[in-house]
Amino acid sequence: MSVPLLLIVDAGVGHPSRTRALAEAVAEAAIGRIDGRAIERQHLSVAALAPLIGPALSRSVLPAGAEAALRRIETADALIVATPVYKGSYTGLFKHLFDFVDADALRGKPVALVATGGGERHALVVEHQLRPLFGFFQARTLPTAVYGASAEFDGTTVRAEGLRLRVDALAAELADCF
């Protein structure tokens, strides 16, 4: 029996990145709730794929590295998708990547939605931008989504109790998928 894959698709661009840190916190908490079963966790950086996918207008012209990344997304057992919010939406490169994903590949796949931004006014991006995107794919977006504002972090460490509670709630839902 193969080990299930939990793939983090991270659109963060900073180094270090609050977006990546929040997605990793969800993954760590979820895996910590799974007793006695191995889960493989991988990280896919959208920013690292930029030179490969940025100039492409169709999947047929993508280089091998980008095609391999798409196959990882399409074959993972569950996804944590994480993006910083710019001007009320996910990053353009994040959307460009998912434009290449096969329309049927995510059907029924558990997807945890995570976003970060400067302030609370972007909090609904998970409901108004991310959830509809993955609804198109007929993915099984988990009921709880996590948005973290800058004030809820100390650098890249989750500081606010409310954010920690939201991470734990999402992690519990994600763990139930394995």
Salt bridges, closest charged atoms under 4 A:
ASP10 OD2 - HIS43 NE2 2.84
GLU24 OE2 - ARG20 NE 3.47
GLU24 OE1 - ARG41 NH2 3.15
GLU67 OE2 - ARG59 NH2 2.60
GLU67 OE2 - ARG71 NH1 3.57
GLU74 OE2 - ARG59 NH1 2.56
ASP99 OD1 - LYS95 NZ 2.38
ASP104 OD1 - ARG107 NH2 2.96
GLU127 OE1 - ARG131 NE 2.76
GLU152 OE2 - ARG166 NH2 2.82
GLU161 OE1 - ARG164 NH2 2.98
